[in-house]
């Protein structure tokens, strides 16, 4: 879930994706990899790209930063990209319009079945980490007010300023459902903010609570606290590659290469990769290459 994390699906953005993709006919040996528009997604897109490049003879085109969930979903269903990494809870609620549930295996099996039947898209095994939505406050406020759970935060919310991404304010597994579950109310309407600006705004006291992602790298760097979801509202958000069935049928070697990434990333490892990029300013390609090498997952480096 850089989880927080999404922008709205605008007609202009989607039209741009399709226009770019339509400029040239796509060679059969070319795999187009997409990503949403935040750091974790760029890392995961690069992870797929390097694994394919090092373990197959296929060529890869990187088409990252497409936009939010709905832009990427429309792009893959229209055949403009071949694969990207999606989150089970996001697919379950935002795409398939189900009510949130907490059983990780049931959510995965449901999205896997429905995507195959409705969109001809296959879900490969999860990468290992769960990027859930996370309600986040400053560490100093957590310690001073003794607030460690969302239930505790709800008591202070009427005097707090909130900053959320657009999708979080609209989705069933976002603010509407969260407010109902916890009785969460703010005196002022929450600010709709670009995902890349929320943490800075929180650190600089422009807002008091934000909806981020549990694997965001700056959480530790900025001394922030992820509030415990003590009423278990948020569904599981296991990250997994989704890929068009037509592409898998043409190139069965993709299944073997990408399935080797199953379970390879823990929550802590994903947060560390995000921090290397966001906190230390390292290059995404280098960060991914080093990670794959450390896991012994790169061969035939090109």
BALOBA-1460 file (C-alpha; in Angstrom, 3 decimals):
// residues 302
<rec num="1" residu="x" x="0.000" y="0.000" z="0.000"/>
<rec num="2" residu="x" x="3.854" y="4.114" z="-0.883"/>
<rec num="3" residu="x" x="0.542" y="1.903" z="0.085"/>
<rec num="4" residu="x" x="-0.425" y="6.169" z="1.085"/>
<rec num="5" residu="x" x="-0.200" y="6.745" z="-1.950"/>
<rec num="6" residu="x" x="-2.482" y="7.550" z="-4.949"/>
<rec num="7" residu="x" x="-3.659" y="10.302" z="-7.318"/>
<rec num="8" residu="x" x="-7.058" y="10.462" z="-8.985"/>
<rec num="9" residu="x" x="-7.626" y="8.904" z="-12.357"/>
<rec num="10" residu="x" x="-8.042" y="11.840" z="-14.675"/>
<rec num="11" residu="x" x="-9.158" y="11.493" z="-18.256"/>
<rec num="12" residu="x" x="-6.154" y="13.519" z="-19.350"/>
<rec num="13" residu="x" x="-3.672" y="11.232" z="-17.597"/>
<rec num="14" residu="x" x="-5.264" y="8.107" z="-19.003"/>
<rec num="15" residu="x" x="-5.435" y="9.551" z="-22.491"/>
<rec num="16" residu="x" x="-1.732" y="10.398" z="-22.275"/>
<rec num="17" residu="x" x="-0.876" y="6.823" z="-21.264"/>
<rec num="18" residu="x" x="-2.795" y="5.428" z="-24.213"/>
<rec num="19" residu="x" x="-1.416" y="7.975" z="-26.661"/>
<rec num="20" residu="x" x="2.178" y="7.210" z="-25.737"/>
<rec num="21" residu="x" x="1.562" y="3.485" z="-25.919"/>
<rec num="22" residu="x" x="-0.068" y="3.713" z="-29.325"/>
<rec num="23" residu="x" x="2.783" y="5.534" z="-31.036"/>
<rec num="24" residu="x" x="4.642" y="2.376" z="-32.022"/>
<rec num="25" residu="x" x="3.674" y="-1.230" z="-32.663"/>
<rec num="26" residu="x" x="4.957" y="-3.449" z="-29.891"/>
<rec num="27" residu="x" x="7.438" y="-6.236" z="-30.743"/>
<rec num="28" residu="x" x="6.480" y="-9.709" z="-29.489"/>
<rec num="29" residu="x" x="9.640" y="-9.967" z="-27.386"/>
<rec num="30" residu="x" x="9.026" y="-6.672" z="-25.565"/>
<rec num="31" residu="x" x="7.445" y="-6.641" z="-22.092"/>
<rec num="32" residu="x" x="6.049" y="-3.289" z="-20.954"/>
<rec num="33" residu="x" x="6.189" y="-2.774" z="-17.192"/>
<rec num="34" residu="x" x="4.156" y="-0.060" z="-15.500"/>
<rec num="35" residu="x" x="4.028" y="1.457" z="-12.043"/>
<rec num="36" residu="x" x="2.018" y="3.904" z="-9.992"/>
<rec num="37" residu="x" x="3.484" y="7.265" z="-9.132"/>
<rec num="38" residu="x" x="5.337" y="6.808" z="-5.858"/>
<rec num="39" residu="x" x="8.743" y="5.514" z="-4.776"/>
<rec num="40" residu="x" x="7.766" y="2.000" z="-3.716"/>
<rec num="41" residu="x" x="6.032" y="1.391" z="-7.020"/>
<rec num="42" residu="x" x="9.066" y="2.534" z="-8.991"/>
<rec num="43" residu="x" x="11.219" y="0.163" z="-6.955"/>
<rec num="44" residu="x" x="8.837" y="-2.735" z="-7.531"/>
<rec num="45" residu="x" x="8.546" y="-1.980" z="-11.240"/>
<rec num="46" residu="x" x="12.334" y="-1.977" z="-11.465"/>
<rec num="47" residu="x" x="12.412" y="-5.257" z="-9.521"/>
<rec num="48" residu="x" x="10.219" y="-6.904" z="-12.174"/>
<rec num="49" residu="x" x="12.244" y="-5.336" z="-14.979"/>
<rec num="50" residu="x" x="15.644" y="-6.486" z="-13.742"/>
<rec num="51" residu="x" x="14.391" y="-9.979" z="-12.935"/>
<rec num="52" residu="x" x="12.996" y="-10.370" z="-16.449"/>
<rec num="53" residu="x" x="16.130" y="-8.930" z="-18.065"/>
<rec num="54" residu="x" x="18.491" y="-11.150" z="-16.100"/>
<rec num="55" residu="x" x="16.507" y="-14.402" z="-16.315"/>
<rec num="56" residu="x" x="15.007" y="-14.327" z="-19.819"/>
<rec num="57" residu="x" x="15.909" y="-13.180" z="-23.316"/>
<rec num="58" residu="x" x="13.013" y="-10.733" z="-23.408"/>
<rec num="59" residu="x" x="13.363" y="-6.985" z="-23.750"/>
<rec num="60" residu="x" x="11.796" y="-4.647" z="-21.214"/>
<rec num="61" residu="x" x="10.269" y="-1.205" z="-21.538"/>
<rec num="62" residu="x" x="9.808" y="0.719" z="-18.287"/>
<rec num="63" residu="x" x="6.689" y="2.870" z="-18.189"/>
<rec num="64" residu="x" x="6.692" y="4.090" z="-14.605"/>
<rec num="65" residu="x" x="4.825" y="6.894" z="-12.810"/>
<rec num="66" residu="x" x="1.635" y="6.361" z="-14.789"/>
<rec num="67" residu="x" x="-0.597" y="7.701" z="-12.025"/>
<rec num="68" residu="x" x="-2.838" y="6.111" z="-9.421"/>
<rec num="69" residu="x" x="-4.560" y="2.760" z="-9.138"/>
<rec num="70" residu="x" x="-7.257" y="3.354" z="-11.729"/>
<rec num="71" residu="x" x="-4.857" y="4.618" z="-14.404"/>
<rec num="72" residu="x" x="-2.675" y="1.517" z="-14.042"/>
<rec num="73" residu="x" x="-5.687" y="-0.783" z="-14.045"/>
<rec num="74" residu="x" x="-7.072" y="0.782" z="-17.208"/>
<rec num="75" residu="x" x="-3.652" y="0.624" z="-18.840"/>
<rec num="76" residu="x" x="-3.207" y="-3.107" z="-18.225"/>
<rec num="77" residu="x" x="-6.783" y="-4.044" z="-19.149"/>
<rec num="78" residu="x" x="-6.375" y="-2.079" z="-22.389"/>
<rec num="79" residu="x" x="-3.107" y="-3.872" z="-23.157"/>
<rec num="80" residu="x" x="-0.987" y="-0.717" z="-22.953"/>
<rec num="81" residu="x" x="1.197" y="-2.275" z="-20.253"/>
<rec num="82" residu="x" x="1.791" y="-5.981" z="-19.633"/>
<rec num="83" residu="x" x="2.490" y="-6.130" z="-15.930"/>
<rec num="84" residu="x" x="2.833" y="-4.073" z="-12.766"/>
<rec num="85" residu="x" x="2.663" y="-4.661" z="-9.018"/>
<rec num="86" residu="x" x="-0.752" y="-4.257" z="-7.390"/>
<rec num="87" residu="x" x="-1.917" y="-4.594" z="-3.787"/>
<rec num="88" residu="x" x="-4.568" y="-7.176" z="-2.889"/>
<rec num="89" residu="x" x="-6.624" y="-4.885" z="-0.653"/>
<rec num="90" residu="x" x="-6.615" y="-2.156" z="-3.287"/>
<rec num="91" residu="x" x="-7.852" y="-4.539" z="-5.973"/>
<rec num="92" residu="x" x="-10.403" y="-6.072" z="-3.624"/>
<rec num="93" residu="x" x="-12.021" y="-2.777" z="-2.620"/>
<rec num="94" residu="x" x="-11.169" y="-0.090" z="-5.179"/>
<rec num="95" residu="x" x="-11.376" y="-2.194" z="-8.361"/>
<rec num="96" residu="x" x="-13.736" y="-5.043" z="-7.447"/>
<rec num="97" residu="x" x="-15.864" y="-2.860" z="-5.114"/>
<rec num="98" residu="x" x="-15.998" y="-5.367" z="-2.250"/>
<rec num="99" residu="x" x="-16.393" y="-4.429" z="1.382"/>
<rec num="100" residu="x" x="-13.062" y="-4.689" z="3.261"/>
<rec num="101" residu="x" x="-12.283" y="-7.968" z="5.045"/>
<rec num="102" residu="x" x="-9.232" y="-8.971" z="7.064"/>
<rec num="103" residu="x" x="-8.460" y="-12.506" z="5.836"/>
<rec num="104" residu="x" x="-5.324" y="-12.187" z="3.667"/>
<rec num="105" residu="x" x="-5.721" y="-15.566" z="1.929"/>
<rec num="106" residu="x" x="-9.413" y="-15.021" z="1.132"/>
<rec num="107" residu="x" x="-8.648" y="-11.588" z="-0.306"/>
<rec num="108" residu="x" x="-5.835" y="-12.944" z="-2.495"/>
<rec num="109" residu="x" x="-7.879" y="-15.886" z="-3.780"/>
<rec num="110" residu="x" x="-10.847" y="-13.615" z="-4.515"/>
<rec num="111" residu="x" x="-8.855" y="-11.058" z="-6.508"/>
<rec num="112" residu="x" x="-6.955" y="-13.821" z="-8.310"/>
<rec num="113" residu="x" x="-10.180" y="-15.527" z="-9.413"/>
<rec num="114" residu="x" x="-12.088" y="-12.363" z="-10.326"/>
<rec num="115" residu="x" x="-9.207" y="-10.773" z="-12.246"/>
<rec num="116" residu="x" x="-8.802" y="-13.926" z="-14.331"/>
<rec num="117" residu="x" x="-12.521" y="-14.149" z="-15.075"/>
<rec num="118" residu="x" x="-13.239" y="-10.452" z="-15.613"/>
<rec num="119" residu="x" x="-9.999" y="-9.018" z="-17.002"/>
<rec num="120" residu="x" x="-7.898" y="-11.971" z="-18.279"/>
<rec num="121" residu="x" x="-5.192" y="-10.938" z="-15.820"/>
<rec num="122" residu="x" x="-3.222" y="-13.338" z="-13.625"/>
<rec num="123" residu="x" x="-2.053" y="-12.619" z="-10.085"/>
<rec num="124" residu="x" x="1.367" y="-14.148" z="-9.414"/>
<rec num="125" residu="x" x="2.430" y="-15.088" z="-5.845"/>
<rec num="126" residu="x" x="2.788" y="-12.176" z="-3.387"/>
<rec num="127" residu="x" x="6.216" y="-10.616" z="-2.904"/>
<rec num="128" residu="x" x="6.075" y="-11.100" z="0.840"/>
<rec num="129" residu="x" x="5.218" y="-7.755" z="2.443"/>
<rec num="130" residu="x" x="1.952" y="-6.090" z="3.392"/>
<rec num="131" residu="x" x="1.824" y="-2.375" z="2.609"/>
<rec num="132" residu="x" x="-1.267" y="-1.429" z="4.544"/>
<rec num="133" residu="x" x="-2.681" y="2.045" z="4.819"/>
<rec num="134" residu="x" x="-1.323" y="3.629" z="7.986"/>
<rec num="135" residu="x" x="-2.530" y="6.518" z="10.106"/>
<rec num="136" residu="x" x="0.616" y="8.394" z="11.093"/>
<rec num="137" residu="x" x="1.392" y="11.134" z="13.601"/>
<rec num="138" residu="x" x="4.537" y="12.822" z="14.891"/>
<rec num="139" residu="x" x="6.547" y="10.815" z="17.395"/>
<rec num="140" residu="x" x="6.614" y="13.717" z="19.845"/>
<rec num="141" residu="x" x="2.806" y="13.885" z="19.826"/>
<rec num="142" residu="x" x="2.511" y="10.138" z="20.337"/>
<rec num="143" residu="x" x="4.796" y="10.266" z="23.349"/>
<rec num="144" residu="x" x="3.316" y="13.438" z="24.847"/>
<rec num="145" residu="x" x="-0.336" y="12.433" z="24.447"/>
<rec num="146" residu="x" x="0.254" y="8.691" z="24.909"/>
<rec num="147" residu="x" x="-1.445" y="7.957" z="21.605"/>
<rec num="148" residu="x" x="-0.495" y="4.670" z="19.951"/>
<rec num="149" residu="x" x="-3.749" y="3.447" z="18.401"/>
<rec num="150" residu="x" x="-6.333" y="4.903" z="16.049"/>
<rec num="151" residu="x" x="-8.960" y="4.603" z="18.791"/>
<rec num="152" residu="x" x="-6.837" y="6.786" z="21.065"/>
<rec num="153" residu="x" x="-6.221" y="9.258" z="18.239"/>
<rec num="154" residu="x" x="-9.968" y="9.618" z="17.614"/>
<rec num="155" residu="x" x="-10.299" y="11.448" z="20.945"/>
<rec num="156" residu="x" x="-7.911" y="14.164" z="19.761"/>
<rec num="157" residu="x" x="-8.985" y="14.257" z="16.103"/>
<rec num="158" residu="x" x="-11.485" y="17.142" z="16.483"/>
<rec num="159" residu="x" x="-8.588" y="19.486" z="17.256"/>
<rec num="160" residu="x" x="-6.187" y="18.012" z="14.667"/>
<rec num="161" residu="x" x="-5.549" y="18.998" z="11.055"/>
<rec num="162" residu="x" x="-5.517" y="16.045" z="8.671"/>
<rec num="163" residu="x" x="-3.794" y="15.562" z="5.303"/>
<rec num="164" residu="x" x="-4.840" y="12.733" z="2.965"/>
<rec num="165" residu="x" x="-4.314" y="11.679" z="-0.637"/>
<rec num="166" residu="x" x="-7.302" y="11.941" z="-2.973"/>
<rec num="167" residu="x" x="-7.927" y="8.194" z="-3.283"/>
<rec num="168" residu="x" x="-7.880" y="7.736" z="0.477"/>
<rec num="169" residu="x" x="-10.725" y="10.244" z="0.841"/>
<rec num="170" residu="x" x="-12.851" y="8.385" z="-1.710"/>
<rec num="171" residu="x" x="-12.218" y="4.655" z="-1.241"/>
<rec num="172" residu="x" x="-14.283" y="2.290" z="0.908"/>
<rec num="173" residu="x" x="-11.093" y="1.113" z="2.573"/>
<rec num="174" residu="x" x="-10.087" y="4.733" z="3.182"/>
<rec num="175" residu="x" x="-11.507" y="7.681" z="5.075"/>
<rec num="176" residu="x" x="-15.262" y="6.953" z="4.739"/>
<rec num="177" residu="x" x="-15.005" y="3.483" z="6.267"/>
<rec num="178" residu="x" x="-12.305" y="4.464" z="8.741"/>
<rec num="179" residu="x" x="-14.381" y="7.380" z="10.057"/>
<rec num="180" residu="x" x="-17.374" y="5.115" z="10.555"/>
<rec num="181" residu="x" x="-15.368" y="2.397" z="12.292"/>
<rec num="182" residu="x" x="-13.564" y="4.703" z="14.707"/>
<rec num="183" residu="x" x="-15.943" y="7.659" z="14.948"/>
<rec num="184" residu="x" x="-13.134" y="9.735" z="13.488"/>
<rec num="185" residu="x" x="-14.096" y="13.390" z="13.059"/>
<rec num="186" residu="x" x="-12.014" y="16.467" z="12.297"/>
<rec num="187" residu="x" x="-13.002" y="20.068" z="12.969"/>
<rec num="188" residu="x" x="-11.764" y="21.129" z="9.523"/>
<rec num="189" residu="x" x="-12.194" y="19.276" z="6.263"/>
<rec num="190" residu="x" x="-9.018" y="17.204" z="5.712"/>
<rec num="191" residu="x" x="-6.600" y="18.703" z="3.232"/>
<rec num="192" residu="x" x="-6.269" y="16.724" z="-0.002"/>
<rec num="193" residu="x" x="-2.529" y="16.621" z="-0.588"/>
<rec num="194" residu="x" x="-0.032" y="15.207" z="-3.034"/>
<rec num="195" residu="x" x="1.356" y="12.037" z="-1.545"/>
<rec num="196" residu="x" x="4.925" y="13.253" z="-1.786"/>
<rec num="197" residu="x" x="4.145" y="16.330" z="0.330"/>
<rec num="198" residu="x" x="2.222" y="14.807" z="3.233"/>
<rec num="199" residu="x" x="5.155" y="13.713" z="5.346"/>
<rec num="200" residu="x" x="6.918" y="17.025" z="4.960"/>
<rec num="201" residu="x" x="3.710" y="18.804" z="5.975"/>
<rec num="202" residu="x" x="3.420" y="16.559" z="9.036"/>
<rec num="203" residu="x" x="7.034" y="17.116" z="10.046"/>
<rec num="204" residu="x" x="6.678" y="20.897" z="9.664"/>
<rec num="205" residu="x" x="3.451" y="21.022" z="11.741"/>
<rec num="206" residu="x" x="1.231" y="22.011" z="8.840"/>
<rec num="207" residu="x" x="-0.961" y="18.978" z="9.564"/>
<rec num="208" residu="x" x="-1.194" y="16.679" z="12.589"/>
<rec num="209" residu="x" x="-2.143" y="13.324" z="11.090"/>
<rec num="210" residu="x" x="-1.762" y="11.780" z="7.635"/>
<rec num="211" residu="x" x="-2.713" y="8.555" z="5.894"/>
<rec num="212" residu="x" x="0.468" y="6.986" z="4.614"/>
<rec num="213" residu="x" x="1.765" y="3.508" z="3.957"/>
<rec num="214" residu="x" x="3.281" y="1.184" z="6.522"/>
<rec num="215" residu="x" x="6.382" y="0.655" z="4.361"/>
<rec num="216" residu="x" x="7.167" y="4.322" z="3.638"/>
<rec num="217" residu="x" x="10.874" y="4.934" z="4.127"/>
<rec num="218" residu="x" x="10.616" y="8.371" z="5.730"/>
<rec num="219" residu="x" x="8.631" y="7.136" z="8.738"/>
<rec num="220" residu="x" x="11.769" y="6.314" z="10.715"/>
<rec num="221" residu="x" x="13.750" y="9.213" z="9.305"/>
<rec num="222" residu="x" x="11.197" y="11.813" z="10.451"/>
<rec num="223" residu="x" x="10.502" y="10.186" z="13.845"/>
<rec num="224" residu="x" x="6.905" y="9.377" z="12.969"/>
<rec num="225" residu="x" x="4.606" y="6.808" z="14.571"/>
<rec num="226" residu="x" x="2.267" y="4.405" z="12.775"/>
<rec num="227" residu="x" x="-0.905" y="4.121" z="14.842"/>
<rec num="228" residu="x" x="-2.112" y="0.588" z="15.508"/>
<rec num="229" residu="x" x="-5.285" y="-0.332" z="13.651"/>
<rec num="230" residu="x" x="-6.775" y="-1.743" z="16.861"/>
<rec num="231" residu="x" x="-10.210" y="-2.421" z="15.359"/>
<rec num="232" residu="x" x="-8.701" y="-4.186" z="12.335"/>
<rec num="233" residu="x" x="-10.376" y="-1.957" z="9.762"/>
<rec num="234" residu="x" x="-7.780" y="-1.975" z="6.990"/>
<rec num="235" residu="x" x="-7.761" y="-5.068" z="4.758"/>
<rec num="236" residu="x" x="-4.491" y="-6.812" z="3.836"/>
<rec num="237" residu="x" x="-2.478" y="-5.152" z="1.071"/>
<rec num="238" residu="x" x="-0.122" y="-7.864" z="-0.105"/>
<rec num="239" residu="x" x="1.951" y="-6.710" z="-3.061"/>
<rec num="240" residu="x" x="2.007" y="-9.053" z="-6.048"/>
<rec num="241" residu="x" x="2.730" y="-8.841" z="-9.779"/>
<rec num="242" residu="x" x="-0.319" y="-8.828" z="-12.040"/>
<rec num="243" residu="x" x="0.206" y="-9.785" z="-15.666"/>
<rec num="244" residu="x" x="-1.927" y="-10.179" z="-18.766"/>
<rec num="245" residu="x" x="-2.757" y="-13.843" z="-19.484"/>
<rec num="246" residu="x" x="-2.058" y="-13.335" z="-23.173"/>
<rec num="247" residu="x" x="1.501" y="-12.341" z="-22.355"/>
<rec num="248" residu="x" x="2.012" y="-15.350" z="-20.059"/>
<rec num="249" residu="x" x="0.765" y="-17.685" z="-22.773"/>
<rec num="250" residu="x" x="3.221" y="-16.230" z="-25.287"/>
<rec num="251" residu="x" x="6.111" y="-16.150" z="-22.829"/>
<rec num="252" residu="x" x="5.747" y="-18.877" z="-20.167"/>
<rec num="253" residu="x" x="9.295" y="-18.132" z="-19.014"/>
<rec num="254" residu="x" x="7.891" y="-14.996" z="-17.360"/>
<rec num="255" residu="x" x="5.962" y="-17.087" z="-14.847"/>
<rec num="256" residu="x" x="9.105" y="-18.908" z="-13.735"/>
<rec num="257" residu="x" x="11.223" y="-15.753" z="-13.529"/>
<rec num="258" residu="x" x="8.730" y="-13.612" z="-11.633"/>
<rec num="259" residu="x" x="7.525" y="-16.406" z="-9.355"/>
<rec num="260" residu="x" x="11.058" y="-16.554" z="-7.947"/>
<rec num="261" residu="x" x="10.246" y="-13.208" z="-6.308"/>
<rec num="262" residu="x" x="7.536" y="-14.815" z="-4.152"/>
<rec num="263" residu="x" x="8.077" y="-14.006" z="-0.478"/>
<rec num="264" residu="x" x="11.382" y="-12.271" z="-1.159"/>
<rec num="265" residu="x" x="10.533" y="-8.977" z="0.590"/>
<rec num="266" residu="x" x="9.591" y="-8.467" z="4.238"/>
<rec num="267" residu="x" x="7.906" y="-5.295" z="5.503"/>
<rec num="268" residu="x" x="11.210" y="-4.169" z="7.014"/>
<rec num="269" residu="x" x="13.144" y="-4.842" z="3.808"/>
<rec num="270" residu="x" x="10.633" y="-2.893" z="1.733"/>
<rec num="271" residu="x" x="10.805" y="0.034" z="4.123"/>
<rec num="272" residu="x" x="14.596" y="-0.081" z="3.936"/>
<rec num="273" residu="x" x="14.574" y="-0.021" z="0.119"/>
<rec num="274" residu="x" x="12.191" y="2.931" z="0.187"/>
<rec num="275" residu="x" x="14.449" y="4.736" z="2.644"/>
<rec num="276" residu="x" x="17.534" y="4.167" z="0.498"/>
<rec num="277" residu="x" x="15.786" y="6.020" z="-2.320"/>
<rec num="278" residu="x" x="13.810" y="8.665" z="-0.395"/>
<rec num="279" residu="x" x="16.093" y="9.139" z="2.578"/>
<rec num="280" residu="x" x="19.546" y="8.586" z="1.119"/>
<rec num="281" residu="x" x="18.913" y="9.691" z="-2.449"/>
<rec num="282" residu="x" x="20.170" y="6.487" z="-4.044"/>
<rec num="283" residu="x" x="19.332" y="5.516" z="-7.614"/>
<rec num="284" residu="x" x="16.389" y="3.119" z="-7.914"/>
<rec num="285" residu="x" x="18.158" y="0.840" z="-10.404"/>
<rec num="286" residu="x" x="21.221" y="0.518" z="-8.191"/>
<rec num="287" residu="x" x="19.147" y="-0.137" z="-5.076"/>
<rec num="288" residu="x" x="17.207" y="-2.912" z="-6.817"/>
<rec num="289" residu="x" x="20.306" y="-4.444" z="-8.368"/>
<rec num="290" residu="x" x="22.049" y="-4.620" z="-4.993"/>
<rec num="291" residu="x" x="18.973" y="-6.178" z="-3.394"/>
<rec num="292" residu="x" x="18.617" y="-8.852" z="-6.065"/>
<rec num="293" residu="x" x="22.309" y="-9.672" z="-5.851"/>
<rec num="294" residu="x" x="22.081" y="-9.987" z="-2.058"/>
<rec num="295" residu="x" x="19.286" y="-12.521" z="-2.505"/>
<rec num="296" residu="x" x="21.088" y="-14.436" z="-5.258"/>
<rec num="297" residu="x" x="18.286" y="-13.683" z="-7.687"/>
<rec num="298" residu="x" x="20.256" y="-12.133" z="-10.547"/>
<rec num="299" residu="x" x="21.949" y="-14.134" z="-13.259"/>
<rec num="300" residu="x" x="23.035" y="-13.458" z="-16.822"/>
<rec num="301" residu="x" x="23.423" y="-9.779" z="-15.940"/>
<rec num="302" residu="x" x="23.136" y="-7.712" z="-19.127"/>
